[in-house]
Amino acid sequence: MSAITYGLDIGGTKIEIGLFDSELKLIDSWRVPTPTKDYHEFLNAVVSLINEADQRCGQQGTIGIGMPGILDKNARVKSANVGCATGKPLVADLEKLLGRSVAVANDCRLFALSESCGGAGDKLPRIYGAIIGTGAGGGLCIDGHLYESENNIAGEYGHLPVSGYLLQKYNLPARPCGCGLVGCSETYIAGPGLGWLYNHFGSGTESTTKFVSDLRDKDPIAIKTFDCYIEFLGSAFSTLVLSYDPDMIVVGGGLSKIDEIIEALPQAINKHLFEGVESPLISRAIFGDSSGVRGAAILGNQHANS
């Protein structure tokens, strides 16, 4: 019987489990609501999913889990989306309940892992996967493995400080971020940040759908918003180039579906790099929304074979 790997993608509203064969082909998947108020209910939901997977497969699969937030150096979770797990030793608790090894990582980092293994960045040595959606996060993969760091936060580009030069250029305030800091890039480049910019420049709405429609209709406020937004995004991505020098940046999340952003991004990055340094290849993700469970499965498989 071939080995089976389970990938779990835990979000603030649902937990999805995917069952993958040894060739990373999806065999089955289903989801349940995420208990976010009670930690024991949350643990029971995860364990029940895995037990059901064991029954469906007739064997115990290896387990990888992705979730928003971080797993700190003391192996404790910090997650705004699943508040009941914050401060808890999730890995140790799950391993005790399941009687087998469990690997857990940030969901944005697992997006990067999925795209570096058979995705847009397959076989390239250094891949950075960047999400620009509700938030802005990502991770670096080297030779198909996640780059590990002391605090498990390497690649959190959304929480690097925004350029003071750009704040001054566009006469913008330093905005508070949900992480507790002020002036994080995420507050300008993630979806809500784009909506805020659009409203700030006079549109009267924070709708990114309306923004895209107006941009394509050559609306002056939408054009001004786009020029500001793409410069902030290019500046943020330039920090990835200067920090990690990746062979490719794979972009995912809702804003990656906007053609104008992807097309303008290389030039916007180059604008913030000094002479002799150029933007790497920029590519949309291949697996997109499927990267959560797929990346988790890859992590679980790598962990089991390490």
Backbone as numpy.savetxt, mean C-alpha at the origin, in Angstrom:
# Nx Ny Nz CAx CAy CAz Cx Cy Cz
0.14 -34.48 -2.65 -0.70 -33.28 -2.65 0.17 -32.04 -2.65
-0.10 -31.10 -3.59 0.73 -29.91 -3.69 0.46 -28.96 -2.53
1.48 -28.16 -2.20 1.37 -27.23 -1.08 0.40 -26.12 -1.40
-0.35 -25.71 -0.40 -1.32 -24.62 -0.52 -0.89 -23.49 0.41
-1.03 -22.26 -0.08 -0.73 -21.08 0.74 -1.98 -20.23 0.87
-2.22 -19.73 2.09 -3.34 -18.85 2.33 -2.84 -17.41 2.43
-3.48 -16.54 1.67 -3.20 -15.11 1.79 -4.42 -14.41 2.35
-4.25 -13.68 3.45 -5.36 -12.95 4.06 -5.11 -11.45 3.94
-6.11 -10.74 3.45 -6.05 -9.29 3.33 -7.06 -8.70 4.31
-6.56 -8.11 5.39 -7.43 -7.59 6.44 -7.60 -6.09 6.27
-8.83 -5.66 6.11 -9.14 -4.25 6.00 -10.06 -3.81 7.12
-10.42 -2.55 7.10 -11.27 -2.02 8.16 -12.71 -2.49 8.09
-13.12 -3.02 6.93 -14.50 -3.49 6.79 -14.61 -4.99 6.49
-13.59 -5.57 5.85 -13.69 -6.99 5.50 -12.33 -7.68 5.62
-12.39 -8.98 5.80 -11.19 -9.84 5.74 -11.40 -10.79 4.57
-10.48 -10.76 3.62 -10.56 -11.65 2.47 -9.46 -12.69 2.57
-9.80 -13.93 2.29 -8.79 -14.99 2.25 -8.75 -15.57 0.84
-7.54 -15.78 0.35 -7.34 -16.40 -0.95 -6.50 -17.66 -0.78
-6.88 -18.71 -1.48 -6.13 -19.98 -1.42 -5.38 -20.13 -2.74
-4.06 -20.31 -2.64 -3.20 -20.35 -3.82 -2.44 -21.66 -3.88
-2.25 -22.17 -5.11 -1.43 -23.37 -5.28 0.03 -22.98 -5.39
0.88 -23.95 -5.64 2.33 -23.72 -5.65 2.76 -22.80 -6.79
1.91 -22.63 -7.80 2.20 -21.73 -8.93 1.55 -20.36 -8.76
1.05 -20.09 -7.55 0.37 -18.84 -7.22 -0.91 -18.64 -8.04
-1.55 -19.74 -8.40 -2.85 -19.68 -9.04 -3.92 -19.67 -7.96
-4.85 -18.73 -8.06 -5.91 -18.62 -7.07 -6.89 -19.78 -7.24
-7.09 -20.52 -6.16 -7.99 -21.67 -6.17 -9.38 -21.29 -5.68
-9.42 -20.49 -4.63 -10.68 -20.13 -4.00 -10.49 -18.87 -3.17
-11.56 -18.16 -2.95 -11.48 -16.99 -2.08 -12.86 -16.65 -1.54
-12.90 -16.03 -0.37 -14.15 -15.54 0.21 -13.80 -14.51 1.27
-14.80 -13.84 1.78 -14.55 -12.78 2.75 -15.61 -12.75 3.83
-15.23 -12.15 4.96 -16.14 -11.96 6.08 -15.95 -10.54 6.61
-16.93 -10.00 7.34 -16.76 -8.67 7.95 -15.62 -8.68 8.97
-14.94 -7.54 9.11 -13.85 -7.41 10.08 -14.38 -6.92 11.42
-14.23 -7.70 12.48 -14.54 -7.19 13.81 -13.45 -6.20 14.23
-13.80 -4.96 14.48 -12.79 -3.94 14.79 -12.86 -3.45 16.23
-13.89 -3.87 16.98 -14.07 -3.36 18.34 -13.53 -4.30 19.41
-13.61 -5.60 19.15 -13.23 -6.59 20.16 -12.10 -7.48 19.62
-10.97 -7.50 20.31 -9.80 -8.23 19.82 -10.05 -9.73 19.74
-10.75 -10.30 20.73 -10.99 -11.75 20.70 -11.92 -12.13 19.54
-12.90 -11.28 19.26 -13.75 -11.53 18.09 -12.94 -11.45 16.80
-12.02 -10.50 16.77 -11.15 -10.36 15.61 -10.29 -11.61 15.41
-9.65 -12.08 16.48 -8.85 -13.30 16.40 -9.69 -14.48 15.95
-10.89 -14.61 16.51 -11.76 -15.73 16.16 -12.16 -15.70 14.68
-12.37 -14.49 14.14 -12.73 -14.36 12.73 -11.59 -14.86 11.84
-10.35 -14.48 12.18 -9.18 -14.91 11.39 -8.99 -16.42 11.51
-9.07 -16.94 12.73 -8.87 -18.37 12.96 -9.95 -19.18 12.26
-11.19 -18.71 12.29 -12.29 -19.43 11.63 -12.08 -19.50 10.13
-11.59 -18.40 9.53 -11.29 -18.41 8.10 -10.24 -19.46 7.77
-9.20 -19.51 8.57 -8.10 -20.45 8.30 -8.55 -21.88 8.53
-9.35 -22.11 9.58 -9.86 -23.47 9.81 -10.75 -23.92 8.66
-11.57 -23.01 8.15 -12.42 -23.36 7.00 -11.57 -23.65 5.77
-10.49 -22.88 5.60 -9.58 -23.13 4.47 -8.95 -24.51 4.58
-8.55 -24.88 5.79 -7.98 -26.22 6.00 -8.97 -27.31 5.59
-10.24 -27.10 5.95 -11.26 -28.09 5.62 -11.48 -28.17 4.12
-11.51 -27.02 3.46 -11.73 -27.02 2.01 -10.58 -27.66 1.26
-9.35 -27.47 1.79 -8.15 -27.98 1.10 -7.78 -29.40 1.52
-8.27 -29.82 2.67 -7.89 -31.13 3.18 -6.46 -31.17 3.67
-5.89 -30.01 3.99 -4.54 -29.91 4.52 -4.36 -28.56 5.20
-3.27 -28.40 5.91 -2.95 -27.13 6.55 -2.04 -26.32 5.63
-2.53 -25.18 5.17 -1.73 -24.34 4.31 -0.83 -23.41 5.10
0.18 -22.88 4.43 1.01 -21.84 5.06 0.22 -20.53 5.04
0.57 -19.60 5.96 -0.28 -18.43 6.19 0.52 -17.14 6.08
0.02 -16.22 5.24 0.54 -14.87 5.18 -0.62 -13.90 5.34
-0.39 -12.83 6.07 -1.45 -11.87 6.38 -0.97 -10.45 6.09
-1.80 -9.68 5.40 -1.54 -8.27 5.20 -2.62 -7.45 5.88
-2.23 -6.35 6.50 -3.21 -5.47 7.13 -2.68 -4.05 7.20
-3.55 -3.07 7.28 -3.10 -1.68 7.38 -2.40 -1.43 8.70
-1.44 -0.50 8.69 -0.69 -0.22 9.91 0.68 -0.87 9.87
1.30 -0.94 11.03 2.64 -1.52 11.11 2.70 -2.57 12.21
3.66 -3.45 12.06 4.02 -4.41 13.10 5.37 -3.94 13.62
5.40 -3.38 14.84 6.62 -2.74 15.32 7.70 -3.75 15.68
8.86 -3.24 16.11 10.00 -4.12 16.37 9.76 -5.06 17.54
8.72 -4.80 18.33 8.34 -5.70 19.42 7.20 -6.62 19.01
6.93 -6.68 17.70 5.91 -7.55 17.10 4.50 -7.22 17.58
4.28 -5.93 17.87 2.93 -5.49 18.25 2.35 -4.61 17.14
1.06 -4.74 16.96 0.36 -4.07 15.87 0.02 -2.63 16.24
0.10 -1.74 15.24 -0.47 -0.40 15.35 -1.27 -0.17 14.08
-2.61 -0.12 14.24 -3.47 0.02 13.07 -4.68 0.86 13.41
-4.86 1.94 12.66 -6.03 2.80 12.86 -7.29 2.12 12.34
-7.17 1.29 11.31 -8.34 0.65 10.69 -8.88 -0.51 11.51
-7.99 -1.19 12.22 -8.40 -2.32 13.07 -7.93 -1.99 14.48
-8.63 -1.05 15.10 -8.19 -0.49 16.37 -8.05 -1.50 17.49
-8.88 -2.55 17.49 -8.83 -3.52 18.58 -7.52 -4.30 18.60
-6.79 -4.33 17.47 -5.53 -5.08 17.41 -4.33 -4.24 17.82
-4.50 -2.92 17.92 -3.38 -2.04 18.27 -2.82 -2.37 19.64
-1.51 -2.53 19.68 -0.83 -2.86 20.93 -0.83 -4.33 21.27
-1.46 -5.15 20.43 -1.57 -6.58 20.72 -0.51 -7.39 19.97
-0.04 -8.50 20.59 0.94 -9.38 19.92 0.24 -10.33 18.95
-0.20 -9.79 17.83 -1.06 -10.54 16.91 -0.43 -11.84 16.43
0.82 -11.78 16.00 1.47 -12.97 15.46 1.54 -14.08 16.51
2.00 -13.73 17.70 2.12 -14.73 18.78 0.76 -15.32 19.13
-0.27 -14.49 19.18 -1.61 -14.98 19.53 -2.16 -15.92 18.47
-1.98 -15.55 17.20 -2.47 -16.41 16.13 -1.70 -17.73 16.07
-0.40 -17.66 16.25 0.40 -18.89 16.21 0.02 -19.83 17.34
-0.32 -19.27 18.48 -0.74 -20.10 19.62 -2.08 -20.77 19.32
-3.01 -20.02 18.74 -4.33 -20.56 18.45 -4.32 -21.56 17.30
-3.44 -21.35 16.32 -3.42 -22.18 15.13 -2.40 -23.32 15.18
-1.40 -23.16 16.04 -0.38 -24.20 16.14 0.55 -24.27 14.95
0.72 -23.15 14.28 1.65 -23.10 13.15 2.14 -21.67 12.92
3.14 -21.53 12.08 3.77 -20.23 11.85 2.87 -19.31 11.03
2.93 -18.01 11.38 2.15 -16.99 10.68 3.06 -15.81 10.36
2.95 -15.28 9.14 3.71 -14.09 8.75 2.74 -12.94 8.53
3.06 -11.76 9.08 2.21 -10.58 8.95 3.03 -9.40 8.46
2.47 -8.61 7.55 3.15 -7.41 7.07 2.11 -6.36 6.67
2.57 -5.13 6.51 1.73 -4.03 6.06 1.17 -4.32 4.67
-0.10 -3.99 4.46 -0.74 -4.32 3.19 -0.14 -3.60 1.99
0.32 -2.35 2.18 0.95 -1.64 1.07 2.27 -2.29 0.67
3.00 -2.78 1.67 4.26 -3.46 1.37 4.01 -4.77 0.62
2.90 -5.42 0.94 2.58 -6.67 0.25 2.12 -6.41 -1.18
1.55 -5.24 -1.43 1.28 -4.82 -2.81 2.59 -4.81 -3.60
3.64 -4.25 -3.00 4.95 -4.20 -3.65 5.49 -5.60 -3.90
5.34 -6.48 -2.91 5.83 -7.85 -3.04 5.12 -8.58 -4.17
3.81 -8.40 -4.25 3.05 -9.06 -5.31 3.50 -8.60 -6.69
3.72 -7.29 -6.84 4.11 -6.76 -8.14 5.56 -7.06 -8.51
6.37 -7.41 -7.51 7.77 -7.77 -7.81 7.91 -9.26 -8.13
6.89 -10.04 -7.83 6.93 -11.49 -8.08 5.84 -11.86 -9.08
6.16 -11.78 -10.35 5.21 -12.10 -11.40 4.34 -10.94 -11.83
4.55 -9.76 -11.23 3.76 -8.58 -11.58 4.49 -7.66 -12.53
4.18 -6.37 -12.44 4.77 -5.40 -13.36 6.29 -5.33 -13.25
6.82 -5.59 -12.06 8.26 -5.50 -11.85 8.96 -6.85 -11.78
8.33 -7.87 -12.34 8.90 -9.22 -12.27 10.32 -9.28 -12.83
11.21 -9.89 -12.05 12.60 -10.14 -12.43 13.50 -8.90 -12.41
12.97 -7.74 -12.07 13.82 -6.57 -11.88 14.37 -6.58 -10.45
15.62 -6.18 -10.25 16.24 -6.33 -8.92 15.60 -5.49 -7.82
15.27 -4.24 -8.10 14.76 -3.34 -7.05 13.45 -2.71 -7.51
12.37 -3.07 -6.83 11.04 -2.57 -7.18 10.47 -1.83 -5.98
10.00 -0.61 -6.24 9.24 0.08 -5.20 7.78 0.08 -5.63
6.91 -0.39 -4.77 5.48 -0.38 -5.02 4.84 0.75 -4.23
4.17 1.67 -4.92 3.58 2.85 -4.28 2.07 2.86 -4.46
1.36 2.95 -3.35 -0.09 3.09 -3.39 -0.44 4.57 -3.29
-1.28 5.05 -4.19 -1.88 6.37 -4.03 -3.39 6.20 -4.15
-4.03 6.10 -3.00 -5.46 5.90 -2.93 -6.01 6.70 -1.77
-6.70 6.02 -0.87 -7.18 6.68 0.35 -6.01 7.18 1.16
-4.91 6.44 1.13 -3.66 6.86 1.77 -2.52 6.78 0.77
-1.32 7.00 1.25 -0.12 6.89 0.40 0.92 6.09 1.17
1.20 4.90 0.68 2.20 4.04 1.34 2.79 3.09 0.33
3.73 2.31 0.76 4.35 1.36 -0.16 5.49 0.62 0.49
6.30 0.01 -0.35 7.42 -0.76 0.15 8.42 -1.07 -0.95
9.61 -1.43 -0.53 10.71 -1.76 -1.45 10.94 -3.26 -1.44
11.09 -3.82 -2.63 11.45 -5.23 -2.76 12.78 -5.34 -3.48
13.65 -6.19 -2.94 14.94 -6.45 -3.54 15.01 -7.93 -3.89
15.17 -8.22 -5.18 15.23 -9.60 -5.67 14.03 -10.41 -5.19
12.85 -9.81 -5.26 11.63 -10.52 -4.95 11.33 -10.73 -3.48
12.06 -10.02 -2.60 11.81 -10.10 -1.17 11.67 -8.70 -0.59
10.81 -8.55 0.41 10.64 -7.27 1.06 11.91 -6.84 1.76
12.24 -5.57 1.60 13.35 -4.99 2.35 12.91 -4.83 3.80
13.66 -5.44 4.70 13.31 -5.41 6.12 14.10 -4.31 6.82
13.47 -3.71 7.85 14.12 -2.65 8.61 13.78 -2.80 10.09
14.48 -2.05 10.92 14.35 -2.18 12.37 12.92 -1.98 12.86
12.26 -0.92 12.37 10.90 -0.61 12.82 9.82 -1.02 11.82
10.21 -1.75 10.79 9.27 -2.20 9.76 8.52 -1.05 9.10
9.19 0.07 8.91 8.54 1.23 8.30 9.27 1.74 7.06
10.30 1.05 6.62 11.03 1.49 5.43 10.08 1.59 4.24
10.08 2.73 3.58 9.22 2.92 2.43 7.95 3.69 2.71
7.76 4.14 3.94 6.54 4.91 4.28 6.67 6.35 3.77
6.69 6.47 2.47 6.95 7.78 1.86 5.83 8.78 2.13
4.62 8.29 2.39 3.51 9.19 2.63 3.66 10.03 3.90
4.54 9.57 4.78 4.74 10.29 6.04 6.09 10.99 6.12
6.74 11.12 4.95 7.88 12.03 4.87 7.34 13.45 4.76
8.06 14.43 5.30 7.54 15.80 5.25 7.49 16.34 3.83
6.43 17.08 3.58 6.26 17.68 2.26 7.29 18.80 2.08
7.59 19.13 0.83 8.55 20.18 0.52 8.06 21.55 1.00
8.87 22.20 1.81 8.55 23.55 2.25 8.52 24.53 1.09
9.37 24.28 0.11 9.40 25.12 -1.09 8.06 25.09 -1.80
7.45 23.89 -1.90 6.17 23.78 -2.59 5.03 24.40 -1.78
5.09 24.25 -0.48 4.07 24.90 0.35 4.09 26.41 0.13
5.30 26.96 0.07 5.44 28.41 -0.13 5.02 28.79 -1.56
5.42 27.99 -2.54 5.11 28.29 -3.93 3.61 28.38 -4.17
2.86 27.44 -3.55 1.41 27.40 -3.78 0.62 28.02 -2.63
1.34 28.62 -1.68 0.70 29.31 -0.55 -0.27 28.38 0.19
0.23 27.21 0.56 -0.59 26.21 1.23 -0.18 26.05 2.69
-1.11 25.71 3.57 -0.77 25.47 4.97 -0.18 24.08 5.15
0.56 23.89 6.24 1.03 22.55 6.63 -0.14 21.84 7.30
-0.61 20.77 6.69 -1.84 20.12 7.15 -1.54 19.02 8.17
-2.39 18.88 9.20 -2.23 17.78 10.15 -2.54 16.45 9.49
-1.81 15.41 9.87 -1.99 14.07 9.31 -2.56 13.14 10.38
-3.27 12.13 9.94 -3.84 11.16 10.87 -2.81 10.41 11.68
-1.56 10.42 11.24 -0.50 9.71 11.98 -0.06 10.49 13.22
-0.48 11.75 13.33 -0.10 12.58 14.46 0.93 13.64 14.12
1.52 13.55 12.93 2.49 14.55 12.49 1.78 15.65 11.69
2.52 16.70 11.37 1.98 17.80 10.58 2.83 17.97 9.32
2.16 18.13 8.17 2.89 18.37 6.93 3.36 17.12 6.22
2.69 15.98 6.46 3.06 14.75 5.75 2.63 14.83 4.28
3.41 14.22 3.40 3.08 14.22 1.97 1.71 13.63 1.71
1.32 12.62 2.47 0.05 11.94 2.25 -1.13 12.89 2.25
-1.06 13.96 3.06 -2.20 14.87 3.17 -2.41 15.71 1.92
-1.47 15.64 0.98 -1.59 16.37 -0.29 -1.70 15.44 -1.49
-1.10 14.24 -1.40 -1.01 13.41 -2.60 -1.97 12.23 -2.61
-2.52 11.82 -1.46 -3.52 10.76 -1.45 -4.84 11.31 -1.98
-5.81 10.43 -2.20 -7.09 10.85 -2.75 -7.76 12.00 -2.00
-7.87 11.91 -0.66 -8.46 13.02 0.08 -7.65 14.31 -0.04
-6.33 14.18 -0.19 -5.48 15.36 -0.37 -5.73 16.04 -1.70
-5.90 15.22 -2.76 -6.22 15.79 -4.06 -7.57 16.51 -4.01
-8.55 15.88 -3.35 -9.85 16.52 -3.20 -9.76 17.83 -2.43
-8.92 17.84 -1.38 -8.74 19.06 -0.58 -8.13 20.16 -1.43
-7.13 19.83 -2.23 -6.50 20.83 -3.11 -7.52 21.42 -4.09
-8.32 20.55 -4.66 -9.31 20.98 -5.64 -10.29 21.98 -5.02
-10.73 21.67 -3.81 -11.64 22.57 -3.10 -10.92 23.85 -2.69
-9.69 23.71 -2.23 -8.90 24.85 -1.78 -8.72 25.89 -2.89
-8.54 25.43 -4.10 -8.32 26.34 -5.22 -9.61 26.91 -5.79
-10.75 26.56 -5.18 -11.99 27.25 -5.53 -13.05 26.47 -6.24
-12.94 25.13 -6.28 -13.94 24.35 -7.02 -15.27 24.24 -6.27
-15.21 24.34 -4.94 -16.42 24.15 -4.14 -16.77 22.70 -3.89
-15.89 21.79 -4.28 -16.11 20.36 -4.05 -14.78 19.66 -3.83
-14.83 18.52 -3.11 -13.64 17.69 -2.93 -13.75 16.39 -3.72
-14.67 16.34 -4.64 -14.88 15.13 -5.44 -13.77 14.94 -6.47
-13.02 13.84 -6.33 -11.96 13.57 -7.31 -12.54 13.14 -8.65
-13.74 12.56 -8.63 -14.41 12.22 -9.90 -14.74 13.48 -10.68
-15.26 14.47 -9.98 -15.57 15.77 -10.61 -14.28 16.43 -11.09
-13.22 16.29 -10.30 -11.93 16.86 -10.69 -11.45 16.30 -12.02
-11.51 14.98 -12.17 -11.04 14.34 -13.40 -11.88 14.80 -14.59
-13.18 14.84 -14.39 -14.07 15.29 -15.47 -13.77 16.73 -15.88
-13.58 17.59 -14.87 -13.29 18.99 -15.16 -11.92 19.18 -15.80
-10.97 18.36 -15.37 -9.62 18.43 -15.95 -9.67 18.12 -17.44
-10.44 17.14 -17.81 -10.54 16.75 -19.22 -11.36 17.74 -20.03
-12.14 18.56 -19.32 -12.89 19.63 -19.98 -12.11 20.95 -19.97
-10.84 20.88 -19.56 -9.93 22.04 -19.55 -10.39 23.16 -18.59
-11.05 22.77 -17.50 -11.46 23.75 -16.49 -10.23 24.36 -15.83
-10.14 25.69 -15.73 -8.94 26.35 -15.19 -8.60 25.94 -13.75
-9.62 25.78 -12.90 -9.36 25.38 -11.50 -8.81 23.96 -11.46
-9.37 23.08 -12.28 -8.89 21.69 -12.33 -7.45 21.64 -12.84
-7.14 22.46 -13.84 -5.77 22.50 -14.37 -4.80 23.02 -13.32
-5.18 24.07 -12.61 -4.33 24.61 -11.54 -4.11 23.57 -10.45
-5.19 22.86 -10.11 -5.09 21.80 -9.09 -4.14 20.70 -9.55
-4.30 20.28 -10.81 -3.44 19.20 -11.33 -1.98 19.62 -11.33
-1.69 20.83 -11.76 -0.30 21.31 -11.80 0.33 21.28 -10.41
-0.46 21.69 -9.41 0.03 21.66 -8.03 0.19 20.22 -7.55
-0.84 19.42 -7.78 -0.83 18.03 -7.29 0.33 17.24 -7.88
0.52 17.31 -9.18 1.56 16.49 -9.82 2.95 16.94 -9.38
3.10 18.22 -9.02 4.40 18.65 -8.52 4.65 18.10 -7.12
3.62 18.07 -6.29 3.76 17.46 -4.97 4.05 15.97 -5.08
3.34 15.29 -6.00 3.55 13.86 -6.17 4.94 13.58 -6.73
5.38 14.37 -7.70 6.71 14.21 -8.26 7.78 14.42 -7.20
7.59 15.40 -6.34 8.53 15.66 -5.25 8.59 14.47 -4.30
7.42 13.94 -3.93 7.37 12.79 -3.03 8.07 11.58 -3.64
7.80 11.32 -4.93 8.42 10.17 -5.59 9.92 10.39 -5.80
10.35 11.63 -5.92 11.79 11.88 -6.06 12.55 11.42 -4.81
11.89 11.47 -3.65 12.54 10.99 -2.42 12.76 9.48 -2.49
11.85 8.77 -3.19 12.03 7.32 -3.36 13.23 7.04 -4.25
13.38 7.84 -5.30 14.52 7.66 -6.21 15.83 7.94 -5.47
15.87 9.02 -4.73 17.10 9.40 -4.02 17.41 8.45 -2.86
16.37 7.86 -2.27 16.58 6.96 -1.13 16.91 5.54 -1.55
16.21 5.04 -2.59 16.31 3.61 -2.91 16.82 3.33 -4.33
16.77 4.32 -5.23 17.22 4.15 -6.61 16.64 2.88 -7.23
15.30 2.74 -7.24 14.69 1.51 -7.77 14.77 1.44 -9.29
14.66 0.21 -9.79 14.63 0.00 -11.25 13.26 0.37 -11.81
12.24 0.28 -10.97 10.88 0.60 -11.39 10.07 1.01 -10.18
9.17 1.96 -10.37 8.15 2.27 -9.38 6.82 1.81 -9.94
6.20 0.85 -9.26 4.90 0.34 -9.67 3.84 1.07 -8.86
2.87 1.65 -9.56 1.88 2.49 -8.89 0.51 1.80 -8.88
-0.12 1.80 -7.71 -1.45 1.23 -7.57 -2.34 2.16 -6.77
-3.56 1.72 -6.50 -4.52 2.57 -5.80 -5.39 3.33 -6.78
-6.46 3.94 -6.25 -7.45 4.58 -7.10 -6.91 5.66 -8.01
-5.97 6.49 -7.50 -5.47 7.59 -8.32 -4.56 7.10 -9.45
-4.05 5.89 -9.35 -3.20 5.35 -10.42 -4.01 5.08 -11.68
-5.32 5.08 -11.57 -6.18 4.83 -12.74 -6.40 6.09 -13.57
-5.91 7.23 -13.07 -6.05 8.49 -13.80 -4.87 8.61 -14.78
-5.14 8.51 -16.07 -4.08 8.48 -17.08 -3.17 9.70 -17.00
-3.77 10.86 -16.77 -2.98 12.09 -16.76 -1.89 12.06 -15.69
-2.18 11.44 -14.56 -1.19 11.35 -13.48 -0.03 10.46 -13.88
-0.34 9.28 -14.40 0.71 8.33 -14.78 1.57 8.91 -15.91
0.94 9.58 -16.87 1.68 10.13 -18.01 2.60 11.27 -17.60
2.18 12.10 -16.63 2.96 13.27 -16.24 4.00 12.96 -15.16
3.90 11.79 -14.55 4.72 11.50 -13.37 6.23 11.47 -13.62
6.73 10.82 -14.67 8.19 10.80 -14.86 8.80 12.20 -14.95
8.18 13.08 -15.72 8.71 14.43 -15.86 8.60 15.18 -14.52
7.52 14.93 -13.79 7.35 15.59 -12.48 8.41 15.14 -11.49
8.81 13.87 -11.56 9.87 13.36 -10.70 11.20 14.00 -11.08
11.49 14.01 -12.38 12.77 14.56 -12.85 12.95 16.02 -12.45
11.86 16.74 -12.33 11.91 18.15 -11.96 12.52 18.34 -10.58
12.47 17.29 -9.75 12.98 17.37 -8.38 14.25 16.53 -8.17
14.89 16.16 -9.27 16.16 15.44 -9.19 17.26 16.29 -9.82
18.45 16.18 -9.29 19.53 16.97 -9.85 20.06 16.32 -11.13
20.84 17.06 -11.89 21.32 16.63 -13.20 22.10 15.33 -13.09
21.82 14.43 -14.01 22.50 13.13 -14.03 21.69 12.03 -13.37
20.60 12.39 -12.70 19.72 11.40 -12.08 18.37 11.48 -12.76
17.80 10.33 -13.13 16.53 10.32 -13.84 15.53 9.40 -13.17
14.28 9.68 -13.42 13.19 8.83 -12.93 13.35 7.41 -13.47
13.07 6.41 -12.64 13.05 5.05 -13.16 11.78 4.82 -13.98
11.62 3.63 -14.49 10.38 3.26 -15.18 9.20 3.42 -14.22
8.10 3.92 -14.73 6.86 4.03 -13.96 5.84 3.10 -14.62
5.21 2.26 -13.84 4.24 1.31 -14.40 3.04 1.18 -13.48
1.89 1.01 -14.08 0.72 0.63 -13.30 0.87 -0.82 -12.83
0.21 -1.12 -11.72 0.22 -2.49 -11.21 -0.53 -3.42 -12.15
-0.09 -4.66 -12.19 -0.79 -5.68 -12.97 -1.92 -6.30 -12.16
-1.65 -6.59 -10.89 -2.63 -7.31 -10.08 -3.60 -6.40 -9.33
-3.25 -5.13 -9.16 -4.18 -4.17 -8.60 -4.81 -4.61 -7.30
-6.15 -4.67 -7.26 -6.87 -5.01 -6.04 -6.58 -6.43 -5.57
-6.08 -7.29 -6.45 -5.78 -8.68 -6.07 -4.44 -8.80 -5.35
-3.66 -7.70 -5.34 -2.32 -7.78 -4.77 -2.33 -8.02 -3.26
-3.43 -7.65 -2.58 -3.47 -7.85 -1.14 -3.34 -9.30 -0.73
-4.25 -10.15 -1.22 -4.21 -11.56 -0.86 -3.02 -12.25 -1.53
-2.71 -11.85 -2.75 -1.60 -12.48 -3.47 -0.27 -12.19 -2.79
-0.03 -10.92 -2.44 1.20 -10.57 -1.74 1.31 -11.26 -0.40
0.18 -11.38 0.30 0.18 -12.08 1.59 0.55 -13.56 1.42
0.03 -14.16 0.36 0.36 -15.57 0.09 1.84 -15.74 -0.21
2.40 -14.82 -0.99 3.84 -14.87 -1.29 4.65 -14.74 -0.01
4.25 -13.80 0.86 4.94 -13.62 2.14 4.87 -14.90 2.96
3.69 -15.51 3.05 3.55 -16.74 3.82 4.41 -17.86 3.29
4.48 -17.97 1.97 5.31 -19.00 1.35 6.78 -18.77 1.60
7.22 -17.50 1.46 8.63 -17.18 1.71 8.99 -17.42 3.16
8.09 -17.05 4.07 8.34 -17.24 5.50 8.44 -18.73 5.85
7.57 -19.53 5.26 7.59 -20.97 5.54 8.85 -21.63 5.04
9.44 -21.08 3.96 10.63 -21.69 3.35 11.94 -21.02 3.76
11.85 -20.06 4.69 13.07 -19.36 5.10 13.82 -20.12 6.19
